[in-house]
Amino acid sequence: MLYYGEGLAGVRNRGIWGLISASGSRVIDFEWDQVVRFSSGLCPVARDSSFGYIDKNNEVVIPLQYEEASVFYENYAAVRRGNKWGYIDTTGKPLTDFRFDAAYRFSEGLALVSENGKYGYINTSGKYAFDERFDEAVMFENGIARVR
């Protein structure tokens, strides 16, 4: 077991991934090239180098259309197309366009992003929360973040 979230663990059998319950029962068949872990009721999965999201019934609810996909934090996930990142909500609706060089998880309502060599923070409206951009930055924790 490598990935565990919402009571399910991702496991690999003969190079193919599925998910099992804490009791060891198979919940999601072994059919994926990669699984990450469930959060907000969805799990990023990949087949043929394309990522999307499944629900706990193994139904694809956000199509396999991304080159990389993260788990949801605060109901938003970072997804990559080409060499740029953007964010989607749990319905697959875009929060931002694909413009970021790096995109990190939401924490305390803000996500750390990198664009054109500078770091900043976006809010859950997809807008920059502050006018300032930084050479270095970390995610917010307990209301503060270190920047330079």
C-alpha positions in Angstrom: 0.0 0.0 0.0 1.4 3.3 -1.0 -1.4 5.9 -1.1 -4.1 6.0 1.5 -7.1 8.5 1.6 -10.7 8.4 2.7 -10.5 4.8 3.8 -9.0 3.4 0.6 -5.4 2.5 -0.3 -3.8 2.4 -3.7 -2.1 -0.9 -4.5 -0.3 -2.2 -7.5 -0.6 -5.8 -8.9 1.5 -6.8 -11.8 2.1 -3.1 -12.7 -1.6 -2.2 -12.7 -3.2 -0.1 -9.9 -6.4 -0.4 -8.0 -7.7 0.5 -4.6 -8.6 -1.6 -1.6 -10.4 -0.9 1.7 -8.7 -0.9 5.1 -10.0 -4.5 5.5 -8.2 -5.5 2.2 -11.4 -5.8 0.0 -11.0 -4.7 -3.5 -13.0 -1.5 -4.1 -11.6 -0.2 -7.4 -10.5 -2.9 -9.9 -6.9 -3.1 -11.0 -7.1 -1.2 -14.3 -5.2 2.0 -13.9 -1.6 2.9 -14.8 -1.4 5.1 -11.7 -3.6 6.1 -8.8 -2.9 8.8 -6.2 -5.4 8.9 -3.3 -8.9 10.0 -2.6 -9.7 13.5 -1.3 -13.0 15.4 -1.6 -14.5 12.1 -2.8 -12.3 11.9 -5.9 -9.0 10.2 -6.9 -6.6 11.2 -9.6 -5.9 8.3 -11.9 -4.0 7.8 -15.1 -4.2 5.7 -18.2 -2.0 6.0 -21.2 -0.2 9.1 -19.7 -3.5 11.0 -19.2 -4.9 11.9 -15.8 -8.4 12.5 -14.7 -10.5 11.7 -11.6 -12.7 8.8 -10.5 -15.3 8.6 -7.8 -15.6 5.7 -5.3 -17.7 3.7 -7.9 -14.8 3.8 -10.3 -16.7 6.2 -12.6 -14.6 8.7 -14.4 -16.2 12.0 -13.3 -13.5 14.4 -14.6 -12.2 13.1 -18.0 -8.6 11.9 -18.5 -7.3 15.0 -20.1 -4.3 16.2 -18.0 -0.6 15.3 -18.1 -0.5 15.5 -14.3 -3.1 15.9 -11.5 -2.9 16.4 -7.8 -5.4 15.5 -5.0 -7.9 18.1 -4.0 -7.2 20.4 -1.1 -10.0 22.7 0.0 -11.9 21.5 -3.0 -9.4 22.5 -5.6 -6.7 20.6 -7.4 -3.7 21.6 -9.5 -3.6 20.1 -12.9 -1.0 20.3 -15.7 -1.4 20.6 -19.5 1.9 20.9 -21.4 4.3 22.6 -19.1 1.8 24.9 -17.5 -0.4 24.4 -14.4 -3.9 25.5 -13.5 -6.6 24.7 -11.0 -10.0 23.0 -11.2 -12.8 22.4 -8.7 -14.4 19.1 -7.8 -16.7 19.3 -10.8 -13.8 19.8 -13.2 -14.7 23.5 -13.7 -11.5 25.6 -14.2 -10.6 28.0 -11.4 -7.7 29.4 -13.5 -6.3 29.1 -16.9 -3.1 27.1 -17.5 -0.5 29.8 -16.9 1.6 28.8 -13.9 5.1 27.3 -13.9 4.4 25.6 -10.6 1.2 25.2 -8.6 0.9 24.0 -5.0 -2.0 22.9 -2.9 -4.5 25.2 -1.3 -3.9 25.9 2.4 -5.9 28.4 4.5 -7.7 29.6 1.3 -4.5 30.4 -0.6 -2.4 28.5 -3.1 1.3 29.2 -3.7 2.0 29.6 -7.4 5.0 30.4 -9.6 4.6 32.5 -12.7 7.5 34.0 -14.8 10.1 33.2 -12.1 8.2 34.9 -9.2 6.0 33.4 -6.5 2.6 34.6 -5.4 -0.6 33.5 -3.8 -4.0 33.0 -5.4 -7.3 32.8 -3.6 -10.3 30.5 -4.2 -11.5 33.0 -6.8 -8.4 32.3 -8.9 -7.1 35.8 -8.4 -3.9 36.9 -6.9 -4.5 37.6 -3.2 -1.6 40.2 -2.9 -0.1 42.5 -5.4 3.5 41.5 -4.3 5.5 38.7 -6.1 8.4 37.1 -4.4 11.7 35.4 -5.2 11.0 32.7 -2.6 7.9 31.6 -0.8 6.3 28.8 1.1 2.7 27.8 1.7 0.7 29.5 4.5 0.5 27.7 7.8 -1.2 29.0 10.9 -1.8 32.3 9.1 1.8 33.1 8.1 4.1 32.3 5.2 7.8 32.9 4.8 8.7 35.0 1.7 11.7 36.7 0.3 
